[in-house]
Amino acid sequence: MEIGDMHMSNEHQEQLRSASESADPLSVSLLQISTSPKSPRSPKSPRSPKGHQGRQGTSKGSPLKNDRHSHSKIDGRPKKGGSGGKGTWGGLLDMDDGYLDHNDPNYSSTEEKERLVAGRKSSAEFDEYKRKATVIVDEYFATDDVVSASNEVRELGMPSYNFYFVKKLVSMAMDRDDKEKEMAAVLLSALYADVIDPPQVYKGFSKLVESADDLIVDIPDTVDVLALFLARAVVDDILPPAFLKKTVESLSKDSKGVDVIRRAEKGYLAAPLHAEIIERRWGGSKNKTVEDVKGRISTLLTEYVASGDKKEACRCIKDLKVPYFHHEIVKRAIIMAMEKKQAEDWLLDLLKTAADVCLINSSQITKGFSRIIDTVDDLSLDIPNAKGTLQSLISKAASEGWLCASSLKSLSLQPEKRPLEDTAAKVFKIKAQSIIQEYFLSGDISEVVRCLESENSTFSAHLNAIFVKKLISLAMDRKNREKEMASVLLSSFCFPADDVVNGFIMLIEFADDTALDNPVVVEDLAMFLARAVVDEVMAPSHLEDIGSQCLGPDSVGNKVLQMAQSLLKARLSGERILRCWGGVGSCRNGWAIEDVKDKIGKLLEEFESGGDIREACRCIKELGMPFFHHEVVKKSLVRIIEKKNDRLWGLLKHCINTGLITMNQMTKGFGRVAESLDDLALDVPDAEKQFADYVERAKMEGWLELSVEFNRPALAVVNGFCS
């Protein structure tokens, strides 16, 4: 044995011996035929073509000298770099790619069988995961149990397949109603990082975008729905914004996935206030409880006092998405300022900024202060000189211009009186009836306020509720004029919403008895409830509170509540409810619709002729009819089309960016213009083309939702509701 052979392993000796035998074509052919019936090596010729000697450059006498070129489809020559050929040992950094060559001297049929078994096992596991994932999604849509669904996904114990769960959940939700879409988004947020790793979420959405061409076969609105899911994932911080750019680069230009990415970027994420719009698209903010919101308000105020980051605090207030509950923010901020003198300036500055940018409106600020006035005697137990401190804060807020002190109840510095006895309540009812009857004759709201303050000097919540009940009871027995006057008076007061709710609860509790004398009590009381919501006297959520406290399933009160909710859900409900008794919801009791239209036309003329944009917005706000702002949009758009002057377009942009005109009112305004295009075309021949251009422009600027379409002669579809 040579010295070199002494250091050569048995494995290498076997390779050398095999390479030497390959010099005989016949032996090689026989070897391949015997070991691999499906070998690609051709046995046609015992000789190989000329000119195919090995490239190893072996010297004469080497056992590899006459090495022939293989007929196998697999190139047996060494790869560039001197490794990888048949009969070689491979490079130092070569990795096994899973391919088993039947001609390899180290080939083992056992190893191949093991790999085949492992592959089948992996495929079977994935198929089982798919089946279980589908069952989990179906059960989740049926039960809406996030905790149970999270536990079941975790118990699957196959985290490497979780991308499929993301894909399956979204694809199944896409073909269902908004309820299931919102449920899917909520579940993804709950699973993210805790149950499903971020890379798996990323991969799942990538698979969805790649399969957009297949999804659109069964789901025609795939582009819009999947784009909204992507935008929601970005807003919920479960997908990075960079996902959109990276994914679009990997798609072919004619892929539907590219349309999905573009719609998500330009249609949703680029719109003003896009986070709120996206989260509310499927009704996402309806599941919040009052206690949850109160907890979040306390947290954001505490963090603001600690950090001083006013911008972040405003963002958190906006993210709450509860404009009807902003009075709670005011209340808690003022109480915190009363408790912590060092934080007073910070908290007042936050409320002032929120009022200046219309984040918290004046009505909510007034209600917040009024609620503190109602409870100031209780606060005095914990805060020394609470009344004096509160009076000082009210003066500061009024001097800075973000609180109307005259709209507040007077803050009595006298100690609280004992709870009212039944006899006192009875006396107040008699006096309240007299005050209301005189109001129906005179229409003098200020006199009612003065008389009420003198009779209810302590501003008792119980007496406030009694007055509300008495006012509506007397109005229901009279004509539409008095009913309209009652609603106007109710909206003119700054009663806390809880007092108004308690008044309606008292009315509904006795609705069965009232029905004996008033056959239309259901219709009248339902209209008063709906009107109170439209006038922002109370929030829509208060209707649920009323129902949960005092209603039986077959009671008259339950019918009242159902009718009120139905009235509020109807298309153009705001305007219809405001006009239900011949009024328009303004404290100017004599205004008619034509008067309001005339005022809108005049303020637009003044602005168009060089007026100030802030003055125009102030005039729109002073109309006091947010549910009639679509008339502002309509008249502005008609003037823009007629005169081709974009000055009014700037006014509309300012109004929607500041929240003065909502997207819903903007959509209604555009819809009304669409209905009148035929008449407008008589004076402006290209009116239809101009209107279409302005619609697209409004969509790009985020004023209108991309799914809204305007057809002539009527508005065919608005946000999924047929006209």
Secondary structure, 3 states (H helix, E strand, C coil): CCHHHHCCCHHHHHHHHHHHHCCCHHHHHHHHHHHCCCCCCCCCCCCCCCCCCCCCCCCCCCCCCCCCCCCCCCCCCCECCCECCCCCCCCCCCCCCCCCCCCCCCCCHHHHHHHHHHHHHHHHHHHHHHHHHHHHHHHHHHHCCHHHHHHHHHHHCCHHHHHHHHHHHHHHHHCCCHHHHHHHHHHHHHHECCCECHHHHHHHHHHHHHCHHHHHHHCCCHHHHHHHHHHHHHHCCCCCCHHHHHHHHCCCCCCHHHHHHHHHHHHHHCCCCHHHHHHHCCCHHHHCCHHHHHHHHHHHHHHHHHHCCHHHHHHHHHHHCCHHHHHHHHHHHHHHHHHCHHHHHHHHHHHHHHHHCCCCCHHHHHHHHHHHHHHHHHHCCCCCCHHHHHHHHHHHHHHHCCCCHHHCCCCCCCCCCCCCCHHHHHHHHHHHHHHHHHHHHHCCHHHHHHHHHHHCCCCCHHHHHHHHHHHHHHHHCCCHHHHHHHHHHHHHCCCCHHHHHHHHHHHHHCHHHHHHHCCCHHHHHHHHHHHHHHCCCCCCHHHHHHHHHHCCCCCHHHHHHHHHHHHHHCCCHHHHHHCCCCCCCCCCCCCCHHHHHHHHHHHHHHHHCCCCHHHHHHHHHHCCCHHHCHHHHHHHHHHHHHHCCCHHHHHHHHHHHCCCCCHHHHHHHHHHHHHCHHHHHCCCCCHHHHHHHHHHHHHHCCCCCCCCECCCCCCCEECCEEC
